[in-house]
Amino acid sequence: MNAWSLRTSRDRIYQDRHEAGRVLADRLVSYRDLPDVLVLGLARGGVPIAAEVASHLHAPLDVFVVRKLGVPQWQELAMGAVASGGGLVLNDGLVARLGIDEDTIAETIRCETAEIARREQAYREGRPAPDLAGRTVILVDDGIATGATMLAAVRAVRAAKRVVVAVPVGPATLSSQLRDEADEVVCASTPAVFDAVGQAFVDFHQVSDDEVRRLLAQPTVGPGQD
């Protein structure tokens, strides 16, 4: 059965992503020390939060890359998202309204998929992507706005035994599609007025590639654990 969980105050402000990760880890304590758990941080902003979650749960940490599909000429406007492993979300209504043709969509997906591969290579530095079969995957980001990028991630990791979405902040009216496709959604704070993910953080700096690599290099499990 799919689960949808809030379990905290609606207007919490986090000092930074690390504090948000510790708060989120408390909501995920039932997954602590389970041998099949894998924490995936959505690059880049989700990785510092995922690192705290993985450390508190004694679970391995890895990175997951999702890219927005920008509308031609209006790159800040997303027509969808694509994720590592081929997860895809398209805003069919927006595509139809703007008259975006299939060739343009295909080329945008091709370019962003190439960028995903480049970033994964840069972040993992030659390490293979983790095997998801038989695992409980916890997908962590620094927040959810529209839900498109997280939905693409959920679709890309469906080979996992169980998929949990975990974020420190999001709108009260999260996408029903996201709640339907993930096995569990944990959102630690749902502000009464939600404008952007950054409103929940005092420090919401742009996470760099170097910061991602540094966090991935830090151990989150003890000797003999996987």
Biotite code that builds the C-alpha atoms (Angstrom):
import biotite.structure as struc

atoms = struc.array([
    struc.Atom([0.000, 0.000, 0.000], chain_id="A", res_id=1, res_name="MET", atom_name="CA", element="C"),
    struc.Atom([1.283, 3.476, -0.861], chain_id="A", res_id=2, res_name="ASN", atom_name="CA", element="C"),
    struc.Atom([1.888, 5.813, 2.081], chain_id="A", res_id=3, res_name="ALA", atom_name="CA", element="C"),
    struc.Atom([1.832, 9.606, 2.294], chain_id="A", res_id=4, res_name="TRP", atom_name="CA", element="C"),
    struc.Atom([3.375, 11.149, 5.395], chain_id="A", res_id=5, res_name="SER", atom_name="CA", element="C"),
    struc.Atom([3.812, 14.693, 6.739], chain_id="A", res_id=6, res_name="LEU", atom_name="CA", element="C"),
    struc.Atom([4.467, 14.369, 10.488], chain_id="A", res_id=7, res_name="ARG", atom_name="CA", element="C"),
    struc.Atom([5.813, 17.817, 11.333], chain_id="A", res_id=8, res_name="THR", atom_name="CA", element="C"),
    struc.Atom([5.021, 21.544, 11.458], chain_id="A", res_id=9, res_name="SER", atom_name="CA", element="C"),
    struc.Atom([3.861, 23.250, 8.279], chain_id="A", res_id=10, res_name="ARG", atom_name="CA", element="C"),
    struc.Atom([6.240, 26.224, 8.269], chain_id="A", res_id=11, res_name="ASP", atom_name="CA", element="C"),
    struc.Atom([9.590, 24.906, 9.459], chain_id="A", res_id=12, res_name="ARG", atom_name="CA", element="C"),
    struc.Atom([12.697, 26.853, 8.406], chain_id="A", res_id=13, res_name="ILE", atom_name="CA", element="C"),
    struc.Atom([15.960, 24.909, 8.105], chain_id="A", res_id=14, res_name="TYR", atom_name="CA", element="C"),
    struc.Atom([19.355, 26.525, 8.688], chain_id="A", res_id=15, res_name="GLN", atom_name="CA", element="C"),
    struc.Atom([20.794, 24.585, 5.747], chain_id="A", res_id=16, res_name="ASP", atom_name="CA", element="C"),
    struc.Atom([20.490, 21.314, 3.820], chain_id="A", res_id=17, res_name="ARG", atom_name="CA", element="C"),
    struc.Atom([22.406, 19.404, 6.491], chain_id="A", res_id=18, res_name="HIS", atom_name="CA", element="C"),
    struc.Atom([19.897, 20.323, 9.188], chain_id="A", res_id=19, res_name="GLU", atom_name="CA", element="C"),
    struc.Atom([17.086, 19.396, 6.799], chain_id="A", res_id=20, res_name="ALA", atom_name="CA", element="C"),
    struc.Atom([18.740, 16.017, 6.260], chain_id="A", res_id=21, res_name="GLY", atom_name="CA", element="C"),
    struc.Atom([18.895, 15.323, 9.985], chain_id="A", res_id=22, res_name="ARG", atom_name="CA", element="C"),
    struc.Atom([15.230, 16.236, 10.418], chain_id="A", res_id=23, res_name="VAL", atom_name="CA", element="C"),
    struc.Atom([14.278, 14.049, 7.480], chain_id="A", res_id=24, res_name="LEU", atom_name="CA", element="C"),
    struc.Atom([16.331, 11.148, 8.821], chain_id="A", res_id=25, res_name="ALA", atom_name="CA", element="C"),
    struc.Atom([14.215, 11.194, 11.996], chain_id="A", res_id=26, res_name="ASP", atom_name="CA", element="C"),
    struc.Atom([11.127, 10.609, 9.819], chain_id="A", res_id=27, res_name="ARG", atom_name="CA", element="C"),
    struc.Atom([12.853, 7.640, 8.180], chain_id="A", res_id=28, res_name="LEU", atom_name="CA", element="C"),
    struc.Atom([14.137, 5.916, 11.316], chain_id="A", res_id=29, res_name="VAL", atom_name="CA", element="C"),
    struc.Atom([12.159, 2.745, 10.519], chain_id="A", res_id=30, res_name="SER", atom_name="CA", element="C"),
    struc.Atom([14.653, 2.134, 7.681], chain_id="A", res_id=31, res_name="TYR", atom_name="CA", element="C"),
    struc.Atom([17.723, 2.319, 9.940], chain_id="A", res_id=32, res_name="ARG", atom_name="CA", element="C"),
    struc.Atom([20.154, -0.618, 9.746], chain_id="A", res_id=33, res_name="ASP", atom_name="CA", element="C"),
    struc.Atom([18.072, -2.479, 7.164], chain_id="A", res_id=34, res_name="LEU", atom_name="CA", element="C"),
    struc.Atom([20.495, -4.278, 4.825], chain_id="A", res_id=35, res_name="PRO", atom_name="CA", element="C"),
    struc.Atom([18.589, -3.604, 1.602], chain_id="A", res_id=36, res_name="ASP", atom_name="CA", element="C"),
    struc.Atom([18.303, 0.200, 1.938], chain_id="A", res_id=37, res_name="VAL", atom_name="CA", element="C"),
    struc.Atom([20.044, 2.484, -0.556], chain_id="A", res_id=38, res_name="LEU", atom_name="CA", element="C"),
    struc.Atom([19.865, 6.288, -0.372], chain_id="A", res_id=39, res_name="VAL", atom_name="CA", element="C"),
    struc.Atom([20.037, 8.191, -3.663], chain_id="A", res_id=40, res_name="LEU", atom_name="CA", element="C"),
    struc.Atom([20.507, 11.961, -3.590], chain_id="A", res_id=41, res_name="GLY", atom_name="CA", element="C"),
    struc.Atom([19.178, 13.888, -6.566], chain_id="A", res_id=42, res_name="LEU", atom_name="CA", element="C"),
    struc.Atom([22.030, 15.969, -7.918], chain_id="A", res_id=43, res_name="ALA", atom_name="CA", element="C"),
    struc.Atom([22.968, 18.423, -6.994], chain_id="A", res_id=44, res_name="ARG", atom_name="CA", element="C"),
    struc.Atom([20.895, 19.956, -4.218], chain_id="A", res_id=45, res_name="GLY", atom_name="CA", element="C"),
    struc.Atom([19.593, 16.688, -2.828], chain_id="A", res_id=46, res_name="GLY", atom_name="CA", element="C"),
    struc.Atom([23.009, 15.161, -2.175], chain_id="A", res_id=47, res_name="VAL", atom_name="CA", element="C"),
    struc.Atom([23.884, 17.050, 1.067], chain_id="A", res_id=48, res_name="PRO", atom_name="CA", element="C"),
    struc.Atom([20.490, 16.082, 2.491], chain_id="A", res_id=49, res_name="ILE", atom_name="CA", element="C"),
    struc.Atom([20.853, 12.491, 1.313], chain_id="A", res_id=50, res_name="ALA", atom_name="CA", element="C"),
    struc.Atom([24.302, 12.294, 2.913], chain_id="A", res_id=51, res_name="ALA", atom_name="CA", element="C"),
    struc.Atom([22.811, 13.120, 6.316], chain_id="A", res_id=52, res_name="GLU", atom_name="CA", element="C"),
    struc.Atom([19.969, 10.645, 5.791], chain_id="A", res_id=53, res_name="VAL", atom_name="CA", element="C"),
    struc.Atom([22.339, 7.854, 4.724], chain_id="A", res_id=54, res_name="ALA", atom_name="CA", element="C"),
    struc.Atom([24.668, 8.504, 7.659], chain_id="A", res_id=55, res_name="SER", atom_name="CA", element="C"),
    struc.Atom([21.839, 8.399, 10.211], chain_id="A", res_id=56, res_name="HIS", atom_name="CA", element="C"),
    struc.Atom([20.287, 5.282, 8.662], chain_id="A", res_id=57, res_name="LEU", atom_name="CA", element="C"),
    struc.Atom([23.683, 3.535, 8.291], chain_id="A", res_id=58, res_name="HIS", atom_name="CA", element="C"),
    struc.Atom([22.883, 3.040, 4.612], chain_id="A", res_id=59, res_name="ALA", atom_name="CA", element="C"),
    struc.Atom([25.007, 3.387, 1.477], chain_id="A", res_id=60, res_name="PRO", atom_name="CA", element="C"),
    struc.Atom([24.762, 6.665, -0.449], chain_id="A", res_id=61, res_name="LEU", atom_name="CA", element="C"),
    struc.Atom([24.885, 7.285, -4.178], chain_id="A", res_id=62, res_name="ASP", atom_name="CA", element="C"),
    struc.Atom([23.922, 10.039, -6.600], chain_id="A", res_id=63, res_name="VAL", atom_name="CA", element="C"),
    struc.Atom([20.993, 10.202, -8.989], chain_id="A", res_id=64, res_name="PHE", atom_name="CA", element="C"),
    struc.Atom([20.828, 12.700, -11.853], chain_id="A", res_id=65, res_name="VAL", atom_name="CA", element="C"),
    struc.Atom([17.601, 14.223, -13.157], chain_id="A", res_id=66, res_name="VAL", atom_name="CA", element="C"),
    struc.Atom([17.488, 16.958, -15.803], chain_id="A", res_id=67, res_name="ARG", atom_name="CA", element="C"),
    struc.Atom([14.744, 19.408, -16.635], chain_id="A", res_id=68, res_name="LYS", atom_name="CA", element="C"),
    struc.Atom([13.557, 19.421, -20.249], chain_id="A", res_id=69, res_name="LEU", atom_name="CA", element="C"),
    struc.Atom([13.485, 23.114, -21.091], chain_id="A", res_id=70, res_name="GLY", atom_name="CA", element="C"),
    struc.Atom([11.146, 24.579, -23.675], chain_id="A", res_id=71, res_name="VAL", atom_name="CA", element="C"),
    struc.Atom([13.097, 25.888, -26.712], chain_id="A", res_id=72, res_name="PRO", atom_name="CA", element="C"),
    struc.Atom([13.594, 29.670, -26.446], chain_id="A", res_id=73, res_name="GLN", atom_name="CA", element="C"),
    struc.Atom([12.315, 29.554, -22.823], chain_id="A", res_id=74, res_name="TRP", atom_name="CA", element="C"),
    struc.Atom([14.762, 27.226, -21.092], chain_id="A", res_id=75, res_name="GLN", atom_name="CA", element="C"),
    struc.Atom([13.549, 28.246, -17.648], chain_id="A", res_id=76, res_name="GLU", atom_name="CA", element="C"),
    struc.Atom([10.128, 26.797, -18.517], chain_id="A", res_id=77, res_name="LEU", atom_name="CA", element="C"),
    struc.Atom([10.062, 23.004, -18.125], chain_id="A", res_id=78, res_name="ALA", atom_name="CA", element="C"),
    struc.Atom([8.086, 20.790, -20.463], chain_id="A", res_id=79, res_name="MET", atom_name="CA", element="C"),
    struc.Atom([9.152, 17.757, -18.448], chain_id="A", res_id=80, res_name="GLY", atom_name="CA", element="C"),
    struc.Atom([12.118, 15.933, -16.959], chain_id="A", res_id=81, res_name="ALA", atom_name="CA", element="C"),
    struc.Atom([14.353, 12.965, -17.736], chain_id="A", res_id=82, res_name="VAL", atom_name="CA", element="C"),
    struc.Atom([16.326, 10.870, -15.256], chain_id="A", res_id=83, res_name="ALA", atom_name="CA", element="C"),
    struc.Atom([19.183, 8.389, -15.104], chain_id="A", res_id=84, res_name="SER", atom_name="CA", element="C"),
    struc.Atom([17.971, 5.062, -16.405], chain_id="A", res_id=85, res_name="GLY", atom_name="CA", element="C"),
    struc.Atom([15.401, 6.618, -18.724], chain_id="A", res_id=86, res_name="GLY", atom_name="CA", element="C"),
    struc.Atom([12.657, 7.844, -16.410], chain_id="A", res_id=87, res_name="GLY", atom_name="CA", element="C"),
    struc.Atom([10.642, 10.435, -18.323], chain_id="A", res_id=88, res_name="LEU", atom_name="CA", element="C"),
    struc.Atom([7.872, 12.907, -17.521], chain_id="A", res_id=89, res_name="VAL", atom_name="CA", element="C"),
    struc.Atom([6.279, 15.193, -20.119], chain_id="A", res_id=90, res_name="LEU", atom_name="CA", element="C"),
    struc.Atom([3.780, 17.986, -19.548], chain_id="A", res_id=91, res_name="ASN", atom_name="CA", element="C"),
    struc.Atom([1.514, 16.984, -22.414], chain_id="A", res_id=92, res_name="ASP", atom_name="CA", element="C"),
    struc.Atom([-0.762, 19.974, -21.926], chain_id="A", res_id=93, res_name="GLY", atom_name="CA", element="C"),
    struc.Atom([2.121, 22.457, -22.175], chain_id="A", res_id=94, res_name="LEU", atom_name="CA", element="C"),
    struc.Atom([3.632, 20.638, -25.159], chain_id="A", res_id=95, res_name="VAL", atom_name="CA", element="C"),
    struc.Atom([0.316, 20.770, -27.021], chain_id="A", res_id=96, res_name="ALA", atom_name="CA", element="C"),
    struc.Atom([-0.369, 24.390, -26.074], chain_id="A", res_id=97, res_name="ARG", atom_name="CA", element="C"),
    struc.Atom([3.039, 25.561, -27.355], chain_id="A", res_id=98, res_name="LEU", atom_name="CA", element="C"),
    struc.Atom([2.968, 23.318, -30.424], chain_id="A", res_id=99, res_name="GLY", atom_name="CA", element="C"),
    struc.Atom([6.289, 21.610, -29.647], chain_id="A", res_id=100, res_name="ILE", atom_name="CA", element="C"),
    struc.Atom([6.908, 18.899, -32.241], chain_id="A", res_id=101, res_name="ASP", atom_name="CA", element="C"),
    struc.Atom([8.152, 15.362, -31.583], chain_id="A", res_id=102, res_name="GLU", atom_name="CA", element="C"),
    struc.Atom([11.561, 15.962, -33.198], chain_id="A", res_id=103, res_name="ASP", atom_name="CA", element="C"),
    struc.Atom([12.232, 18.886, -30.856], chain_id="A", res_id=104, res_name="THR", atom_name="CA", element="C"),
    struc.Atom([11.215, 16.818, -27.845], chain_id="A", res_id=105, res_name="ILE", atom_name="CA", element="C"),
    struc.Atom([13.418, 13.920, -28.958], chain_id="A", res_id=106, res_name="ALA", atom_name="CA", element="C"),
    struc.Atom([16.441, 16.204, -29.482], chain_id="A", res_id=107, res_name="GLU", atom_name="CA", element="C"),
    struc.Atom([15.967, 17.833, -26.078], chain_id="A", res_id=108, res_name="THR", atom_name="CA", element="C"),
    struc.Atom([15.780, 14.413, -24.433], chain_id="A", res_id=109, res_name="ILE", atom_name="CA", element="C"),
    struc.Atom([18.911, 13.303, -26.312], chain_id="A", res_id=110, res_name="ARG", atom_name="CA", element="C"),
    struc.Atom([20.914, 16.342, -25.179], chain_id="A", res_id=111, res_name="CYS", atom_name="CA", element="C"),
    struc.Atom([19.831, 16.076, -21.554], chain_id="A", res_id=112, res_name="GLU", atom_name="CA", element="C"),
    struc.Atom([20.447, 12.313, -21.478], chain_id="A", res_id=113, res_name="THR", atom_name="CA", element="C"),
    struc.Atom([24.011, 12.961, -22.667], chain_id="A", res_id=114, res_name="ALA", atom_name="CA", element="C"),
    struc.Atom([24.445, 15.531, -19.895], chain_id="A", res_id=115, res_name="GLU", atom_name="CA", element="C"),
    struc.Atom([23.134, 12.995, -17.354], chain_id="A", res_id=116, res_name="ILE", atom_name="CA", element="C"),
    struc.Atom([25.771, 10.478, -18.483], chain_id="A", res_id=117, res_name="ALA", atom_name="CA", element="C"),
    struc.Atom([28.505, 13.128, -18.269], chain_id="A", res_id=118, res_name="ARG", atom_name="CA", element="C"),
    struc.Atom([27.517, 14.161, -14.753], chain_id="A", res_id=119, res_name="ARG", atom_name="CA", element="C"),
    struc.Atom([27.232, 10.597, -13.490], chain_id="A", res_id=120, res_name="GLU", atom_name="CA", element="C"),
    struc.Atom([30.734, 9.863, -14.756], chain_id="A", res_id=121, res_name="GLN", atom_name="CA", element="C"),
    struc.Atom([32.051, 13.030, -13.112], chain_id="A", res_id=122, res_name="ALA", atom_name="CA", element="C"),
    struc.Atom([30.352, 12.321, -9.776], chain_id="A", res_id=123, res_name="TYR", atom_name="CA", element="C"),
    struc.Atom([31.101, 8.608, -9.519], chain_id="A", res_id=124, res_name="ARG", atom_name="CA", element="C"),
    struc.Atom([34.609, 8.881, -10.992], chain_id="A", res_id=125, res_name="GLU", atom_name="CA", element="C"),
    struc.Atom([34.469, 5.459, -12.617], chain_id="A", res_id=126, res_name="GLY", atom_name="CA", element="C"),
    struc.Atom([32.376, 3.636, -10.033], chain_id="A", res_id=127, res_name="ARG", atom_name="CA", element="C"),
    struc.Atom([29.475, 1.698, -11.566], chain_id="A", res_id=128, res_name="PRO", atom_name="CA", element="C"),
    struc.Atom([25.894, 2.650, -10.856], chain_id="A", res_id=129, res_name="ALA", atom_name="CA", element="C"),
    struc.Atom([24.394, 0.607, -7.990], chain_id="A", res_id=130, res_name="PRO", atom_name="CA", element="C"),
    struc.Atom([22.252, -2.445, -8.656], chain_id="A", res_id=131, res_name="ASP", atom_name="CA", element="C"),
    struc.Atom([18.698, -1.611, -7.565], chain_id="A", res_id=132, res_name="LEU", atom_name="CA", element="C"),
    struc.Atom([17.176, -5.085, -7.804], chain_id="A", res_id=133, res_name="ALA", atom_name="CA", element="C"),
    struc.Atom([15.766, -6.265, -4.481], chain_id="A", res_id=134, res_name="GLY", atom_name="CA", element="C"),
    struc.Atom([16.569, -2.987, -2.718], chain_id="A", res_id=135, res_name="ARG", atom_name="CA", element="C"),
    struc.Atom([14.583, -0.332, -0.905], chain_id="A", res_id=136, res_name="THR", atom_name="CA", element="C"),
    struc.Atom([15.578, 2.906, -2.619], chain_id="A", res_id=137, res_name="VAL", atom_name="CA", element="C"),
    struc.Atom([15.100, 6.210, -0.791], chain_id="A", res_id=138, res_name="ILE", atom_name="CA", element="C"),
    struc.Atom([15.103, 9.095, -3.274], chain_id="A", res_id=139, res_name="LEU", atom_name="CA", element="C"),
    struc.Atom([16.089, 12.352, -1.552], chain_id="A", res_id=140, res_name="VAL", atom_name="CA", element="C"),
    struc.Atom([15.898, 15.900, -2.887], chain_id="A", res_id=141, res_name="ASP", atom_name="CA", element="C"),
    struc.Atom([16.010, 19.310, -1.201], chain_id="A", res_id=142, res_name="ASP", atom_name="CA", element="C"),
    struc.Atom([12.322, 19.791, -1.920], chain_id="A", res_id=143, res_name="GLY", atom_name="CA", element="C"),
    struc.Atom([9.492, 19.307, -4.363], chain_id="A", res_id=144, res_name="ILE", atom_name="CA", element="C"),
    struc.Atom([7.822, 22.082, -6.348], chain_id="A", res_id=145, res_name="ALA", atom_name="CA", element="C"),
    struc.Atom([5.958, 20.691, -9.367], chain_id="A", res_id=146, res_name="THR", atom_name="CA", element="C"),
    struc.Atom([7.046, 17.110, -8.714], chain_id="A", res_id=147, res_name="GLY", atom_name="CA", element="C"),
    struc.Atom([8.127, 16.474, -12.325], chain_id="A", res_id=148, res_name="ALA", atom_name="CA", element="C"),
    struc.Atom([11.800, 15.781, -11.607], chain_id="A", res_id=149, res_name="THR", atom_name="CA", element="C"),
    struc.Atom([11.028, 13.475, -8.690], chain_id="A", res_id=150, res_name="MET", atom_name="CA", element="C"),
    struc.Atom([8.384, 11.640, -10.698], chain_id="A", res_id=151, res_name="LEU", atom_name="CA", element="C"),
    struc.Atom([10.954, 11.021, -13.454], chain_id="A", res_id=152, res_name="ALA", atom_name="CA", element="C"),
    struc.Atom([13.329, 9.650, -10.813], chain_id="A", res_id=153, res_name="ALA", atom_name="CA", element="C"),
    struc.Atom([10.658, 7.342, -9.375], chain_id="A", res_id=154, res_name="VAL", atom_name="CA", element="C"),
    struc.Atom([9.926, 5.942, -12.829], chain_id="A", res_id=155, res_name="ARG", atom_name="CA", element="C"),
    struc.Atom([13.625, 5.346, -13.459], chain_id="A", res_id=156, res_name="ALA", atom_name="CA", element="C"),
    struc.Atom([14.180, 3.222, -10.314], chain_id="A", res_id=157, res_name="VAL", atom_name="CA", element="C"),
    struc.Atom([11.126, 0.987, -10.566], chain_id="A", res_id=158, res_name="ARG", atom_name="CA", element="C"),
    struc.Atom([13.448, -2.028, -10.729], chain_id="A", res_id=159, res_name="ALA", atom_name="CA", element="C"),
    struc.Atom([13.822, -1.552, -6.962], chain_id="A", res_id=160, res_name="ALA", atom_name="CA", element="C"),
    struc.Atom([11.738, -3.607, -4.534], chain_id="A", res_id=161, res_name="LYS", atom_name="CA", element="C"),
    struc.Atom([10.414, -0.467, -2.829], chain_id="A", res_id=162, res_name="ARG", atom_name="CA", element="C"),
    struc.Atom([10.699, 3.229, -3.730], chain_id="A", res_id=163, res_name="VAL", atom_name="CA", element="C"),
    struc.Atom([10.494, 5.892, -1.018], chain_id="A", res_id=164, res_name="VAL", atom_name="CA", element="C"),
    struc.Atom([10.439, 9.622, -1.822], chain_id="A", res_id=165, res_name="VAL", atom_name="CA", element="C"),
    struc.Atom([11.844, 11.778, 0.988], chain_id="A", res_id=166, res_name="ALA", atom_name="CA", element="C"),
    struc.Atom([12.022, 15.580, 0.981], chain_id="A", res_id=167, res_name="VAL", atom_name="CA", element="C"),
    struc.Atom([12.223, 18.246, 3.700], chain_id="A", res_id=168, res_name="PRO", atom_name="CA", element="C"),
    struc.Atom([9.660, 20.575, 2.093], chain_id="A", res_id=169, res_name="VAL", atom_name="CA", element="C"),
    struc.Atom([6.920, 20.627, -0.521], chain_id="A", res_id=170, res_name="GLY", atom_name="CA", element="C"),
    struc.Atom([3.429, 21.924, -1.223], chain_id="A", res_id=171, res_name="PRO", atom_name="CA", element="C"),
    struc.Atom([0.499, 20.458, 0.698], chain_id="A", res_id=172, res_name="ALA", atom_name="CA", element="C"),
    struc.Atom([-1.059, 19.468, -2.614], chain_id="A", res_id=173, res_name="THR", atom_name="CA", element="C"),
    struc.Atom([1.709, 17.218, -3.869], chain_id="A", res_id=174, res_name="LEU", atom_name="CA", element="C"),
    struc.Atom([1.073, 15.535, -7.198], chain_id="A", res_id=175, res_name="SER", atom_name="CA", element="C"),
    struc.Atom([-1.319, 12.630, -6.730], chain_id="A", res_id=176, res_name="SER", atom_name="CA", element="C"),
    struc.Atom([0.567, 10.894, -9.531], chain_id="A", res_id=177, res_name="GLN", atom_name="CA", element="C"),
    struc.Atom([3.764, 11.014, -7.473], chain_id="A", res_id=178, res_name="LEU", atom_name="CA", element="C"),
    struc.Atom([1.971, 9.580, -4.449], chain_id="A", res_id=179, res_name="ARG", atom_name="CA", element="C"),
    struc.Atom([0.463, 6.858, -6.624], chain_id="A", res_id=180, res_name="ASP", atom_name="CA", element="C"),
    struc.Atom([3.741, 5.796, -8.265], chain_id="A", res_id=181, res_name="GLU", atom_name="CA", element="C"),
    struc.Atom([6.025, 5.801, -5.203], chain_id="A", res_id=182, res_name="ALA", atom_name="CA", element="C"),
    struc.Atom([5.499, 3.260, -2.431], chain_id="A", res_id=183, res_name="ASP", atom_name="CA", element="C"),
    struc.Atom([5.913, 5.956, 0.218], chain_id="A", res_id=184, res_name="GLU", atom_name="CA", element="C"),
    struc.Atom([6.254, 9.746, 0.204], chain_id="A", res_id=185, res_name="VAL", atom_name="CA", element="C"),
    struc.Atom([7.706, 11.468, 3.274], chain_id="A", res_id=186, res_name="VAL", atom_name="CA", element="C"),
    struc.Atom([7.543, 15.271, 3.291], chain_id="A", res_id=187, res_name="CYS", atom_name="CA", element="C"),
    struc.Atom([8.762, 16.861, 6.533], chain_id="A", res_id=188, res_name="ALA", atom_name="CA", element="C"),
    struc.Atom([7.205, 20.302, 6.046], chain_id="A", res_id=189, res_name="SER", atom_name="CA", element="C"),
    struc.Atom([4.346, 21.715, 3.968], chain_id="A", res_id=190, res_name="THR", atom_name="CA", element="C"),
    struc.Atom([4.229, 25.529, 4.310], chain_id="A", res_id=191, res_name="PRO", atom_name="CA", element="C"),
    struc.Atom([0.802, 27.129, 4.345], chain_id="A", res_id=192, res_name="ALA", atom_name="CA", element="C"),
    struc.Atom([2.001, 29.408, 1.539], chain_id="A", res_id=193, res_name="VAL", atom_name="CA", element="C"),
    struc.Atom([4.439, 27.622, -0.772], chain_id="A", res_id=194, res_name="PHE", atom_name="CA", element="C"),
    struc.Atom([6.261, 29.621, -3.446], chain_id="A", res_id=195, res_name="ASP", atom_name="CA", element="C"),
    struc.Atom([9.605, 27.875, -3.850], chain_id="A", res_id=196, res_name="ALA", atom_name="CA", element="C"),
    struc.Atom([11.789, 25.251, -2.189], chain_id="A", res_id=197, res_name="VAL", atom_name="CA", element="C"),
    struc.Atom([14.346, 27.873, -1.154], chain_id="A", res_id=198, res_name="GLY", atom_name="CA", element="C"),
    struc.Atom([11.883, 29.625, 1.153], chain_id="A", res_id=199, res_name="GLN", atom_name="CA", element="C"),
    struc.Atom([12.382, 26.834, 3.706], chain_id="A", res_id=200, res_name="ALA", atom_name="CA", element="C"),
    struc.Atom([16.155, 27.437, 4.043], chain_id="A", res_id=201, res_name="PHE", atom_name="CA", element="C"),
    struc.Atom([18.301, 30.193, 5.515], chain_id="A", res_id=202, res_name="VAL", atom_name="CA", element="C"),
    struc.Atom([21.307, 28.905, 3.529], chain_id="A", res_id=203, res_name="ASP", atom_name="CA", element="C"),
    struc.Atom([20.214, 27.653, 0.110], chain_id="A", res_id=204, res_name="PHE", atom_name="CA", element="C"),
    struc.Atom([23.486, 28.026, -1.812], chain_id="A", res_id=205, res_name="HIS", atom_name="CA", element="C"),
    struc.Atom([23.997, 26.328, -5.154], chain_id="A", res_id=206, res_name="GLN", atom_name="CA", element="C"),
    struc.Atom([25.673, 22.978, -4.543], chain_id="A", res_id=207, res_name="VAL", atom_name="CA", element="C"),
    struc.Atom([28.810, 22.509, -6.635], chain_id="A", res_id=208, res_name="SER", atom_name="CA", element="C"),
    struc.Atom([30.079, 19.393, -8.408], chain_id="A", res_id=209, res_name="ASP", atom_name="CA", element="C"),
    struc.Atom([33.050, 19.344, -6.015], chain_id="A", res_id=210, res_name="ASP", atom_name="CA", element="C"),
    struc.Atom([30.693, 19.336, -3.013], chain_id="A", res_id=211, res_name="GLU", atom_name="CA", element="C"),
    struc.Atom([28.790, 16.400, -4.512], chain_id="A", res_id=212, res_name="VAL", atom_name="CA", element="C"),
    struc.Atom([32.003, 14.431, -5.035], chain_id="A", res_id=213, res_name="ARG", atom_name="CA", element="C"),
    struc.Atom([33.231, 15.208, -1.522], chain_id="A", res_id=214, res_name="ARG", atom_name="CA", element="C"),
    struc.Atom([29.990, 14.028, 0.079], chain_id="A", res_id=215, res_name="LEU", atom_name="CA", element="C"),
    struc.Atom([29.918, 10.842, -1.981], chain_id="A", res_id=216, res_name="LEU", atom_name="CA", element="C"),
    struc.Atom([33.435, 10.032, -0.822], chain_id="A", res_id=217, res_name="ALA", atom_name="CA", element="C"),
    struc.Atom([32.474, 10.130, 2.867], chain_id="A", res_id=218, res_name="GLN", atom_name="CA", element="C"),
    struc.Atom([31.555, 6.759, 4.429], chain_id="A", res_id=219, res_name="PRO", atom_name="CA", element="C"),
    struc.Atom([27.966, 6.361, 5.621], chain_id="A", res_id=220, res_name="THR", atom_name="CA", element="C"),
    struc.Atom([28.067, 2.709, 6.662], chain_id="A", res_id=221, res_name="VAL", atom_name="CA", element="C"),
    struc.Atom([30.246, 0.796, 9.105], chain_id="A", res_id=222, res_name="GLY", atom_name="CA", element="C"),
    struc.Atom([32.789, -1.960, 8.308], chain_id="A", res_id=223, res_name="PRO", atom_name="CA", element="C"),
    struc.Atom([31.140, -5.043, 6.866], chain_id="A", res_id=224, res_name="GLY", atom_name="CA", element="C"),
    struc.Atom([27.987, -3.179, 5.832], chain_id="A", res_id=225, res_name="GLN", atom_name="CA", element="C"),
    struc.Atom([27.011, -2.620, 2.199], chain_id="A", res_id=226, res_name="ASP", atom_name="CA", element="C"),
])
